[in-house]
């Protein structure tokens, strides 16, 4: 980490400074037995070959192989290195896995306000900031982004939904969310509003208007979080760290956090 800070940012810091900031931010530095000199790249190659033959792990991908190295050999090797070695050892297997994982999902939306995609963003949570957002799946227009100290309270998420319904003047045909405790109130509100104000709709039909999926499959809102990570999170984190260094922010103070 110190060498990376020096090469990328020109910062020269002592080990105790790094350790102090890791403790303050409640972070842990990933182990890297290769960088620490405990093992050579050639030895890692041989261990991966041994795992594929002796442990019947010849179909393991790089994530699984990295876990095997930790569990069976007590070694912590960077994920990218494991991937590179598997490309050398089993190039055909890597190609087949890429073909399987790169299939695109078909996403159909008939127009504006057909589908709202909603989800929480937790990458700033270590700094006391949580985000919950809504976008229109057809246009990718950001309908609302709400910042608070928590995005896990179903009452908050339900209130965000009602705020959008009032400000936009209606409800969508469907809302796509991950099935977590925080989305329960919003689902109930969508079902109730649909059943009461859409003529001829049954309660069973109203219940189908809330669509639960895995967070990683909620691709429209996930693309928003990816852009947010790249364009906005880093400046926010840098600002907070600067304030911590100058004494303008105390992350151990519950009121400030």
C-alpha positions as CSV (number, residue, x, y, z in Angstrom):
1,X,0.0,0.0,0.0
2,X,2.8,2.4,0.8
3,X,4.5,1.8,-2.5
4,X,1.2,2.3,-4.3
5,X,0.7,5.6,-2.5
6,X,4.2,6.7,-3.4
7,X,4.0,5.7,-7.1
8,X,0.4,6.9,-7.8
9,X,0.0,9.9,-5.5
10,X,3.6,10.9,-4.6
11,X,2.9,10.4,-0.9
12,X,5.6,9.1,1.4
13,X,4.1,7.8,4.7
14,X,5.4,5.6,7.4
15,X,3.9,2.2,8.2
16,X,2.4,3.5,11.5
17,X,0.5,6.2,9.6
18,X,-1.0,3.6,7.3
19,X,-2.0,1.4,10.2
20,X,-3.6,4.4,12.0
21,X,-5.8,5.3,9.1
22,X,-6.8,1.7,8.5
23,X,-7.9,1.5,12.1
24,X,-9.7,4.9,12.0
25,X,-11.6,3.9,8.8
26,X,-12.3,0.4,10.1
27,X,-10.5,-1.1,7.0
28,X,-8.3,-4.1,6.7
29,X,-5.4,-4.4,4.3
30,X,-5.6,-7.5,2.1
31,X,-2.9,-10.0,2.5
32,X,-0.6,-10.7,-0.4
33,X,1.8,-13.6,0.3
34,X,3.5,-13.1,-3.1
35,X,4.3,-9.5,-2.4
36,X,5.5,-10.4,1.1
37,X,8.0,-12.9,-0.4
38,X,6.4,-16.0,1.2
39,X,6.0,-17.7,-2.2
40,X,7.1,-17.2,-5.8
41,X,5.0,-17.0,-8.9
42,X,6.4,-20.3,-10.1
43,X,5.3,-22.0,-6.8
44,X,1.8,-20.6,-7.2
45,X,1.6,-22.1,-10.7
46,X,2.6,-25.5,-9.3
47,X,0.1,-25.3,-6.5
48,X,-2.7,-24.4,-8.9
49,X,-1.8,-27.4,-11.1
50,X,-1.7,-29.6,-8.0
51,X,-5.1,-28.3,-6.9
52,X,-6.6,-29.0,-10.3
53,X,-5.2,-32.6,-10.3
54,X,-5.1,-33.8,-6.7
55,X,-8.2,-31.8,-5.4
56,X,-10.3,-32.4,-8.6
57,X,-10.5,-28.6,-9.0
58,X,-9.9,-28.7,-12.8
59,X,-13.2,-26.9,-13.4
60,X,-12.7,-24.2,-10.8
61,X,-12.7,-20.6,-12.0
62,X,-10.3,-18.0,-10.6
63,X,-12.6,-17.0,-7.7
64,X,-13.0,-20.6,-6.6
65,X,-9.3,-21.3,-7.1
66,X,-8.3,-18.3,-5.0
67,X,-10.5,-19.7,-2.2
68,X,-8.9,-23.1,-2.6
69,X,-5.4,-21.5,-2.2
70,X,-6.6,-19.9,1.1
71,X,-8.4,-23.0,2.5
72,X,-6.1,-25.8,1.4
73,X,-2.7,-24.1,1.2
74,X,-3.0,-21.1,3.6
75,X,-2.0,-18.7,0.9
76,X,-3.4,-15.3,0.0
77,X,-2.8,-14.6,-3.7
78,X,-4.2,-11.6,-5.6
79,X,-7.2,-12.4,-7.7
80,X,-5.7,-11.0,-10.9
81,X,-2.7,-13.2,-10.6
82,X,-4.8,-16.3,-10.1
83,X,-6.8,-15.3,-13.2
84,X,-3.6,-14.8,-15.3
85,X,-2.2,-18.2,-14.2
86,X,-5.4,-20.0,-15.1
87,X,-5.3,-18.3,-18.5
88,X,-1.9,-20.0,-19.0
89,X,-2.8,-23.3,-17.5
90,X,-6.4,-23.7,-18.8
91,X,-7.0,-21.2,-21.6
92,X,-10.0,-23.1,-23.1
93,X,-11.7,-23.3,-19.7
94,X,-11.4,-19.5,-19.2
95,X,-12.9,-19.0,-22.7
96,X,-15.8,-21.3,-22.0
97,X,-16.5,-19.6,-18.6
98,X,-16.4,-16.1,-20.3
99,X,-18.9,-17.3,-22.9
100,X,-21.3,-18.4,-20.2
101,X,-21.0,-15.3,-17.9
102,X,-21.2,-12.7,-20.7
103,X,-24.7,-13.5,-21.9
104,X,-26.8,-10.4,-22.0
105,X,-30.2,-10.4,-20.3
106,X,-33.1,-9.1,-22.4
107,X,-34.7,-6.1,-20.7
108,X,-38.0,-4.9,-22.1
109,X,-39.6,-1.6,-21.1
110,X,-42.5,-0.1,-23.2
111,X,-41.9,3.6,-22.3
112,X,-41.5,6.2,-19.5
113,X,-42.8,5.2,-16.1
114,X,-43.4,1.6,-17.2
115,X,-40.7,0.3,-14.8
116,X,-39.0,2.1,-11.9
117,X,-35.8,0.5,-10.7
118,X,-34.8,1.2,-7.1
119,X,-31.9,0.1,-4.9
120,X,-29.6,1.3,-2.1
121,X,-25.9,2.3,-2.4
122,X,-23.7,1.5,0.5
123,X,-20.2,2.4,-0.7
124,X,-20.1,5.5,1.4
125,X,-21.6,3.8,4.5
126,X,-18.2,3.7,6.3
127,X,-18.3,7.5,6.3
128,X,-21.9,7.7,7.7
129,X,-23.5,8.3,4.3
130,X,-26.1,6.0,2.7
131,X,-28.0,6.5,-0.5
132,X,-31.2,5.2,-2.0
133,X,-32.1,5.9,-5.6
134,X,-34.9,5.5,-8.2
135,X,-34.5,5.6,-12.0
136,X,-36.8,5.2,-14.9
137,X,-35.8,2.0,-16.6
138,X,-36.8,3.1,-20.1
139,X,-35.1,6.5,-20.2
140,X,-32.6,6.0,-17.4
141,X,-33.7,9.3,-16.0
142,X,-32.8,9.7,-12.3
143,X,-36.1,10.1,-10.6
144,X,-34.8,10.6,-7.1
145,X,-31.6,10.1,-5.0
146,X,-32.1,10.3,-1.2
147,X,-29.2,10.6,1.2
148,X,-29.5,9.7,4.9
149,X,-27.7,7.9,7.7
150,X,-29.5,4.6,6.8
151,X,-31.1,3.1,3.7
152,X,-32.3,-0.1,5.5
153,X,-35.3,1.4,7.2
154,X,-38.5,0.3,5.3
155,X,-40.3,3.4,6.6
156,X,-37.7,5.7,4.9
157,X,-37.8,3.8,1.6
158,X,-41.6,3.9,1.6
159,X,-41.6,7.6,2.3
160,X,-39.2,8.1,-0.6
161,X,-41.5,6.2,-2.9
162,X,-44.6,8.3,-1.8
163,X,-42.6,11.5,-2.3
164,X,-41.9,10.5,-5.9
165,X,-45.5,9.4,-6.5
166,X,-46.7,12.8,-5.3
167,X,-44.1,14.9,-7.2
168,X,-44.5,12.9,-10.5
169,X,-48.2,12.6,-10.3
170,X,-48.7,8.8,-10.5
171,X,-47.3,5.4,-10.0
172,X,-45.4,3.1,-12.4
173,X,-46.7,-0.1,-13.9
174,X,-43.9,-2.0,-12.1
175,X,-41.2,-1.4,-9.5
176,X,-38.1,-3.6,-9.6
177,X,-36.2,-4.0,-6.3
178,X,-34.1,-6.5,-4.5
179,X,-36.0,-8.6,-1.9
180,X,-34.8,-7.0,1.4
181,X,-36.5,-5.9,4.5
182,X,-36.1,-2.2,3.5
183,X,-38.4,-2.7,0.4
184,X,-41.4,-4.2,2.2
185,X,-43.3,-0.9,2.9
186,X,-42.7,0.3,-0.7
187,X,-44.1,-2.9,-2.1
188,X,-47.2,-2.7,0.1
189,X,-47.8,0.9,-0.9
190,X,-47.5,0.1,-4.6
191,X,-50.0,-2.8,-4.3
192,X,-52.4,-0.7,-2.3
193,X,-52.3,2.3,-4.6
194,X,-52.6,0.1,-7.7
195,X,-55.6,-1.8,-6.3
196,X,-57.4,1.3,-5.1
197,X,-56.9,3.7,-8.0
198,X,-56.6,1.6,-11.1
199,X,-60.0,0.6,-12.3
200,X,-60.7,-3.2,-12.7
201,X,-57.4,-4.4,-11.2
202,X,-57.5,-7.3,-8.8
203,X,-55.4,-7.6,-5.7
204,X,-53.5,-10.5,-7.3
205,X,-52.8,-8.4,-10.4
206,X,-51.6,-5.5,-8.1
207,X,-49.2,-7.8,-6.3
208,X,-47.5,-8.6,-9.6
209,X,-46.5,-4.9,-10.0
210,X,-43.7,-5.3,-7.5
211,X,-40.9,-7.4,-9.0
212,X,-38.2,-8.8,-6.7
213,X,-34.8,-9.7,-8.1
214,X,-31.2,-10.0,-6.9
215,X,-29.5,-6.7,-6.5
216,X,-26.8,-7.6,-9.1
217,X,-29.6,-8.4,-11.6
218,X,-31.2,-5.0,-11.1
219,X,-29.1,-3.8,-14.0
220,X,-30.5,-0.4,-14.7
221,X,-30.0,1.0,-11.2
222,X,-26.7,-0.8,-10.8
223,X,-25.4,1.1,-13.9
224,X,-26.2,4.3,-12.0
225,X,-24.2,3.2,-9.0
226,X,-21.2,2.3,-11.3
227,X,-21.2,5.8,-12.7
228,X,-21.6,7.3,-9.2
229,X,-18.6,5.2,-8.0
230,X,-16.4,6.4,-10.9
231,X,-17.5,10.1,-11.0
232,X,-18.6,11.2,-7.5
233,X,-17.6,8.8,-4.7
234,X,-13.8,9.4,-4.8
235,X,-14.1,13.3,-4.4
236,X,-16.5,12.8,-1.5
237,X,-14.1,10.3,0.2
238,X,-11.1,12.6,-0.4
239,X,-13.0,15.6,1.1
240,X,-13.9,13.6,4.2
241,X,-10.3,12.3,4.7
242,X,-8.9,15.8,4.3
243,X,-11.3,17.0,7.0
244,X,-10.3,14.2,9.3
245,X,-6.6,15.0,8.8
246,X,-7.1,18.7,9.6
247,X,-9.4,18.1,12.6
248,X,-12.5,19.4,10.9
249,X,-14.3,16.1,11.2
250,X,-14.3,13.4,13.9
251,X,-15.8,10.1,12.7
252,X,-16.0,8.8,16.3
253,X,-18.4,11.6,17.2
254,X,-22.0,10.2,16.8
255,X,-23.4,13.7,16.1
256,X,-20.9,14.5,13.4
257,X,-21.2,11.0,11.8
